[in-house]
């Protein structure tokens, strides 16, 4: 007698098409991940997400996926939701410079988003690999926590190339020092308390510098070289985007923000990824690690209000199917809710929060309905087969983001439960 159809068409589709995985351990054998090879095809950029930062299972799974994509699929760059400017010394360390202990100093003031563990693996891998893996930062400086990681090397560049422009960068640096923090959660409120004259002077100085950089590019390149110019320009662009972000966040919290005004960070991250890709040797394939809300390909909306265009949407527009977005999510367990707290080290504290059962219509409810445990599913075939019945939401920390999941992601990796990492100290695997 034929089995009755599943009450949820997408859950039934998942039950037939998802591939079970057998390991969480980053050092475990990789054979169970072989279905991923067919899912990504010839993609040049494979983005690996997470519904929350600071989750043990996601940290482990991203390490396993990085291993698989490097060792079996030939990927040679890890791009991370980490400052573009700050990424260069980390890449040098990953290539073997300095001592193993130097990484701690590099990451001392960084928000612990899990970059230390994969960097240590890359350094070990590169010590014996014929083809090294590079590291690339793509984010605005300090993820919006400070302009100084970008402005300090820009000032060093101008001392050699254009001393006449130093007063502008010195003005910007002086103001930036007055509100610098370790994350956007600490810097944005401090920026909002600045006198309006200082806020405007900072924006004016950065804008004047950016226009000059672009207008006299031949002069700068003739006095140095194209590569150094390109890096300095990208750093300055990051400072400008971050400055714009402070105004956008202030408007958001005050209820006066413009539609989708917080998109500046994501368009910068997308541009940085493409910046690195354009400068790599032909055929380079990049693993990109960032939050689900950054890698997804559909706009972000809350309560029906458009709030931003994510990095993944820009990358999909630029690369088409050569960009593959793999979201990571969990049915249950706990998440690390980020609670704003200016007295905390990073401007927020992590609250271990139990996840409620998945909402009907969520991709998590579909995985649960299909009786799936640790598993991975490619979503591209489902777009044509189940366009009208696909899930319309996915976990975002302890809530759900309403988004057309089949359009937003190319694949989902699901774990039954998530656990907040036992330590948030960067560089220590939970």
C-alpha positions as CSV (number, residue, x, y, z in Angstrom):
1,X,0.0,0.0,0.0
2,X,1.7,3.3,-1.0
3,X,2.7,5.7,1.9
4,X,0.4,8.6,2.5
5,X,1.8,12.0,1.3
6,X,3.6,14.1,4.0
7,X,1.3,16.8,5.4
8,X,4.1,19.3,4.7
9,X,5.2,19.0,1.1
10,X,8.6,20.6,1.8
11,X,9.2,18.3,4.9
12,X,8.4,15.4,2.6
13,X,10.8,16.7,0.0
14,X,13.5,17.0,2.6
15,X,13.0,13.5,3.9
16,X,13.7,12.2,0.4
17,X,16.6,14.6,-0.5
18,X,18.5,15.6,2.6
19,X,21.8,13.7,3.2
20,X,22.6,12.6,6.8
21,X,25.9,13.6,8.3
22,X,27.7,11.5,10.9
23,X,30.2,13.8,12.5
24,X,30.5,17.1,14.4
25,X,34.2,16.6,15.3
26,X,36.3,18.9,13.0
27,X,39.0,16.2,12.9
28,X,36.7,13.3,12.0
29,X,36.8,11.6,8.5
30,X,35.2,13.7,5.8
31,X,33.4,11.1,3.7
32,X,29.9,12.0,5.0
33,X,30.3,15.5,3.5
34,X,30.8,14.2,-0.1
35,X,27.2,15.2,-1.0
36,X,28.3,18.8,-0.6
37,X,30.6,18.5,-3.6
38,X,27.6,17.9,-6.0
39,X,25.5,20.6,-4.3
40,X,28.1,23.4,-4.8
41,X,29.1,22.3,-8.3
42,X,31.6,24.8,-9.8
43,X,30.8,27.6,-7.3
44,X,33.7,30.0,-6.8
45,X,32.4,31.3,-3.5
46,X,30.8,29.0,-0.9
47,X,29.4,31.0,2.1
48,X,28.9,29.1,5.3
49,X,26.5,30.8,7.8
50,X,25.2,30.4,11.3
51,X,21.9,31.6,12.9
52,X,23.8,32.9,15.9
53,X,27.4,33.6,16.8
54,X,29.1,31.8,19.7
55,X,27.5,28.4,19.0
56,X,29.6,25.3,19.6
57,X,28.1,23.1,16.9
58,X,28.4,25.8,14.3
59,X,32.0,26.5,15.1
60,X,32.8,22.8,14.7
61,X,30.7,22.4,11.6
62,X,32.3,25.4,9.9
63,X,35.8,23.9,10.7
64,X,34.8,20.6,9.2
65,X,33.4,22.3,6.1
66,X,36.5,24.3,5.7
67,X,38.6,21.1,5.8
68,X,36.4,19.4,3.3
69,X,36.4,22.3,0.8
70,X,40.2,22.8,1.1
71,X,41.3,19.2,1.2
72,X,38.8,17.7,-1.3
73,X,37.6,20.6,-3.5
74,X,40.6,22.8,-3.9
75,X,39.5,25.9,-2.1
76,X,42.5,28.1,-1.1
77,X,41.1,31.2,0.6
78,X,39.1,31.6,3.8
79,X,37.2,35.0,3.8
80,X,35.8,35.9,7.2
81,X,33.4,38.4,8.8
82,X,36.4,40.2,10.1
83,X,38.0,43.6,9.4
84,X,39.4,44.0,5.9
85,X,42.3,46.1,7.3
86,X,43.0,43.7,10.2
87,X,43.0,40.7,8.0
88,X,46.4,41.3,6.5
89,X,48.5,40.6,9.6
90,X,46.3,37.5,10.2
91,X,47.0,36.2,6.7
92,X,50.8,36.8,7.2
93,X,50.5,34.8,10.5
94,X,48.6,32.0,8.7
95,X,51.4,31.8,6.1
96,X,53.9,31.1,8.9
97,X,55.2,34.5,10.0
98,X,55.9,35.0,13.7
99,X,55.3,32.4,16.5
100,X,52.2,30.4,17.2
101,X,51.5,32.5,20.3
102,X,51.4,35.8,18.3
103,X,47.8,35.1,17.3
104,X,46.6,36.0,20.8
105,X,48.0,39.5,20.5
106,X,46.5,40.0,17.0
107,X,43.0,39.1,18.3
108,X,43.3,40.7,21.8
109,X,40.6,43.4,21.0
110,X,38.5,41.5,18.5
111,X,35.0,40.3,19.2
112,X,35.3,36.5,19.6
113,X,33.4,35.4,16.5
114,X,35.4,32.1,16.0
115,X,38.2,33.2,13.7
116,X,41.0,31.9,15.9
117,X,40.4,28.2,15.5
118,X,40.3,28.1,11.7
119,X,43.3,30.3,11.6
120,X,45.3,27.9,13.7
121,X,44.2,25.0,11.4
122,X,45.2,27.0,8.3
123,X,48.7,27.7,9.8
124,X,49.1,24.0,10.6
125,X,47.8,23.0,7.2
126,X,50.1,25.5,5.4
127,X,53.2,24.2,7.2
128,X,53.0,21.0,5.0
129,X,50.6,21.8,2.2
130,X,52.0,22.3,-1.4
131,X,49.3,25.0,-2.0
132,X,48.8,27.4,1.0
133,X,45.4,28.6,2.1
134,X,45.1,32.4,2.5
135,X,43.0,34.4,5.0
136,X,41.0,37.5,3.9
137,X,39.1,39.9,6.1
138,X,36.2,41.6,4.4
139,X,34.4,43.7,7.1
140,X,34.5,47.4,8.0
141,X,37.1,48.1,10.7
142,X,36.5,46.3,14.0
143,X,33.1,45.3,12.6
144,X,32.1,48.9,13.3
145,X,33.7,49.2,16.6
146,X,36.5,51.6,15.7
147,X,37.8,53.4,12.6
148,X,41.4,53.3,13.9
149,X,42.3,49.9,12.4
150,X,41.8,51.5,9.0
151,X,42.8,55.1,9.6
152,X,46.2,54.2,11.3
153,X,47.6,52.4,8.2
154,X,46.1,55.0,5.9
155,X,48.0,57.7,7.8
156,X,51.2,55.7,7.5
157,X,50.6,55.4,3.7
158,X,50.0,59.2,3.4
159,X,53.2,60.0,5.2
160,X,55.1,58.3,2.4
161,X,52.8,59.2,-0.6
162,X,51.0,62.5,0.2
163,X,52.1,64.3,3.3
164,X,49.9,67.3,2.3
165,X,46.8,65.2,3.0
166,X,47.9,64.2,6.5
167,X,45.9,67.0,8.4
168,X,42.7,65.5,7.1
169,X,43.4,62.0,8.3
170,X,44.8,63.4,11.6
171,X,41.5,65.2,12.2
172,X,39.6,62.1,11.4
173,X,41.8,60.0,13.7
174,X,41.5,62.5,16.6
175,X,37.8,62.3,16.5
176,X,37.7,58.5,16.0
177,X,39.9,58.0,19.0
178,X,37.3,59.7,21.2
179,X,34.6,57.0,20.6
180,X,36.6,53.9,19.6
181,X,35.4,50.7,21.1
182,X,35.7,46.9,20.6
183,X,32.4,46.5,18.7
184,X,29.6,48.5,17.1
185,X,27.6,47.9,20.3
186,X,30.1,50.0,22.3
187,X,31.2,52.5,19.6
188,X,27.8,53.5,18.2
189,X,26.4,54.9,21.5
190,X,29.7,56.7,22.1
191,X,29.5,58.2,18.6
192,X,25.9,59.3,19.2
193,X,27.1,61.3,22.3
194,X,29.7,63.3,20.3
195,X,28.9,66.9,19.6
196,X,27.2,67.3,16.2
197,X,30.2,69.4,15.1
198,X,32.6,66.5,15.7
199,X,30.3,64.1,13.9
200,X,30.1,66.4,10.9
201,X,33.9,67.1,10.9
202,X,34.6,63.4,10.9
203,X,32.4,62.8,7.9
204,X,33.8,65.8,6.1
205,X,37.4,64.8,6.6
206,X,36.8,61.2,5.5
207,X,34.8,62.3,2.5
208,X,37.5,64.8,1.4
209,X,40.2,62.1,1.8
210,X,38.2,59.6,-0.2
211,X,37.6,62.0,-3.1
212,X,41.2,63.0,-3.1
213,X,42.4,59.4,-3.2
214,X,40.2,58.7,-6.2
215,X,40.9,62.0,-8.0
216,X,44.7,61.8,-7.8
217,X,45.1,58.0,-8.1
218,X,47.8,58.3,-10.9
219,X,49.9,60.5,-8.6
220,X,49.7,58.1,-5.7
221,X,50.5,55.1,-7.9
222,X,53.5,56.9,-9.4
223,X,54.8,57.6,-5.9
224,X,54.3,54.1,-4.7
225,X,52.7,51.1,-6.5
226,X,49.2,50.0,-7.5
227,X,48.9,47.3,-4.8
228,X,49.6,49.6,-1.9
229,X,47.3,52.2,-3.3
230,X,44.5,49.7,-3.7
231,X,44.8,48.5,-0.1
232,X,44.9,52.0,1.3
233,X,41.9,53.0,-0.8
234,X,39.9,50.0,0.4
235,X,40.8,50.8,4.0
236,X,39.6,54.4,3.6
237,X,36.4,53.2,2.0
238,X,35.9,50.9,5.0
239,X,36.3,53.9,7.4
240,X,33.8,55.9,5.3
241,X,31.2,53.0,5.3
242,X,31.6,52.6,9.0
243,X,31.1,56.3,9.7
244,X,27.9,56.1,7.6
245,X,26.9,53.1,9.6
246,X,27.1,55.1,12.9
247,X,24.6,57.6,11.5
248,X,22.4,54.8,10.2
249,X,22.3,53.0,13.6
250,X,21.6,56.3,15.4
251,X,18.6,56.9,13.1
252,X,17.4,53.3,13.6
253,X,17.5,53.5,17.3
254,X,15.8,56.9,17.3
255,X,13.1,55.8,14.9
256,X,14.1,58.3,12.3
257,X,16.3,56.1,10.1
258,X,16.0,55.9,6.3
259,X,14.7,52.8,4.6
260,X,17.4,50.0,4.5
261,X,20.0,52.5,5.7
262,X,22.0,49.9,7.6
263,X,23.0,48.3,4.3
264,X,26.4,50.1,4.2
265,X,28.3,47.4,6.1
266,X,27.0,44.5,3.9
267,X,27.7,46.2,0.6
268,X,31.3,46.9,1.9
269,X,31.7,43.2,2.8
270,X,30.5,42.1,-0.6
271,X,32.8,44.6,-2.3
272,X,35.7,43.4,-0.2
273,X,35.1,39.7,-1.1
274,X,35.1,40.7,-4.8
275,X,38.2,42.8,-4.2
276,X,40.1,39.8,-3.0
277,X,38.6,37.5,-5.6
278,X,39.7,39.8,-8.4
279,X,43.3,39.8,-7.1
280,X,43.6,36.1,-6.7
281,X,45.0,33.8,-9.4
282,X,42.5,32.5,-12.0
283,X,40.4,29.6,-10.7
284,X,40.7,30.6,-7.0
285,X,37.8,29.3,-4.9
286,X,36.8,31.1,-1.6
287,X,35.2,29.8,1.6
288,X,33.2,32.7,3.2
289,X,32.3,32.5,6.8
290,X,29.6,34.9,8.1
291,X,26.2,35.1,9.8
292,X,23.2,33.7,8.0
293,X,21.8,37.2,7.8
294,X,24.9,38.4,5.9
295,X,25.2,35.5,3.5
296,X,21.5,35.2,2.5
297,X,20.5,36.3,-1.0
298,X,17.1,37.9,-0.1
299,X,16.5,41.3,1.4
300,X,16.2,41.6,5.2
301,X,12.8,42.8,6.6
302,X,11.4,42.9,10.1
303,X,7.7,43.4,10.7
304,X,7.2,44.0,7.1
305,X,9.7,46.9,7.0
306,X,12.7,46.6,4.6
307,X,15.9,47.0,6.8
308,X,18.8,46.0,4.6
309,X,20.3,44.3,1.6
310,X,22.6,41.6,2.7
311,X,26.1,40.8,1.4
312,X,24.8,37.6,-0.2
313,X,22.4,39.5,-2.3
314,X,25.2,41.6,-3.8
315,X,27.4,38.6,-4.3
316,X,24.6,36.7,-6.0
317,X,24.0,39.7,-8.3
318,X,27.7,39.8,-9.2
319,X,28.5,36.1,-9.4
320,X,25.1,34.3,-10.1
321,X,25.2,30.6,-9.4
322,X,29.0,30.8,-8.8
323,X,27.9,32.1,-5.3
324,X,26.5,29.3,-3.0
325,X,24.9,30.3,0.3
326,X,24.8,27.5,2.9
327,X,22.8,28.4,6.0
328,X,23.5,26.7,9.3
329,X,20.6,26.3,11.7
330,X,19.3,24.1,14.6
331,X,15.9,22.8,15.6
332,X,16.3,23.3,19.3
333,X,18.9,23.8,22.1
334,X,20.2,27.2,23.1
335,X,21.5,30.4,21.5
336,X,23.8,33.2,22.7
337,X,21.5,36.2,22.7
338,X,23.5,39.4,22.4
339,X,22.2,41.9,25.0
340,X,23.5,45.5,24.7
341,X,25.5,46.4,27.8
342,X,28.0,49.3,27.6
343,X,29.7,48.1,30.7
344,X,30.6,44.8,29.2
345,X,33.9,44.3,27.4
346,X,32.5,44.3,23.9
347,X,29.5,46.5,24.5
348,X,27.2,43.5,24.9
349,X,26.8,40.4,27.1
350,X,26.0,36.9,25.9
351,X,22.8,35.5,27.5
352,X,22.4,31.7,27.2
353,X,18.8,31.5,25.9
354,X,16.7,28.4,25.4
355,X,15.2,28.1,21.9
356,X,11.5,27.8,21.6
357,X,10.1,25.0,19.3
358,X,10.4,25.9,15.7
359,X,7.5,28.0,14.3
360,X,5.2,26.5,11.7
361,X,6.4,27.4,8.3
362,X,10.1,27.6,9.3
363,X,12.8,25.5,7.7
364,X,13.6,24.2,11.2
365,X,10.0,22.9,11.5
366,X,10.4,21.1,8.2
367,X,13.6,19.4,9.3
368,X,11.9,18.3,12.5
369,X,8.8,17.2,10.6
370,X,11.0,15.1,8.3
371,X,12.5,13.4,11.3
372,X,16.0,14.5,10.3
373,X,19.0,14.9,12.6
374,X,22.4,16.2,11.6
375,X,21.9,16.6,7.8
376,X,22.5,18.8,4.8
377,X,20.1,19.6,1.9
378,X,20.6,21.5,-1.3
379,X,17.7,23.8,-2.0
380,X,18.1,24.8,-5.7
381,X,16.0,21.8,-7.1
382,X,13.2,22.7,-4.6
383,X,12.8,26.2,-6.0
384,X,11.0,24.9,-9.1
385,X,9.3,21.9,-7.5
386,X,8.0,23.6,-4.3
387,X,8.1,27.3,-5.0
388,X,4.7,27.9,-3.5
389,X,5.1,25.7,-0.4
390,X,8.6,26.3,0.7
391,X,9.5,27.6,4.2
392,X,9.0,31.4,4.8
393,X,11.2,31.8,7.9
394,X,14.5,30.8,9.5
395,X,16.0,31.2,13.0
396,X,17.8,34.4,13.8
397,X,19.2,34.1,17.3
398,X,16.1,33.4,19.5
399,X,13.5,34.7,17.0
400,X,12.6,34.0,13.4
401,X,13.5,36.0,10.3
402,X,10.7,36.0,7.8
403,X,12.3,35.4,4.4
404,X,11.7,33.1,1.3
405,X,14.2,30.5,2.4
406,X,14.4,28.7,-1.0
407,X,15.4,32.0,-2.6
408,X,17.6,33.2,0.3
409,X,19.8,30.1,0.6
410,X,21.2,27.4,-1.8
411,X,21.5,24.9,1.0
412,X,20.8,24.3,4.6
413,X,23.0,22.3,7.1
414,X,20.8,21.4,10.1
415,X,21.8,20.2,13.6
416,X,19.1,19.0,16.0
417,X,20.5,21.2,18.9
418,X,22.8,24.2,19.4
419,X,24.9,24.9,22.5
420,X,26.4,28.2,23.5
421,X,30.2,27.9,23.5
422,X,31.7,27.3,26.9
423,X,34.2,30.1,26.5
424,X,34.0,33.2,24.5
425,X,37.7,33.8,24.7
426,X,38.9,34.1,21.1
427,X,41.2,31.4,19.9
428,X,40.1,28.7,22.3
429,X,38.0,26.0,20.7
430,X,34.8,25.4,22.8
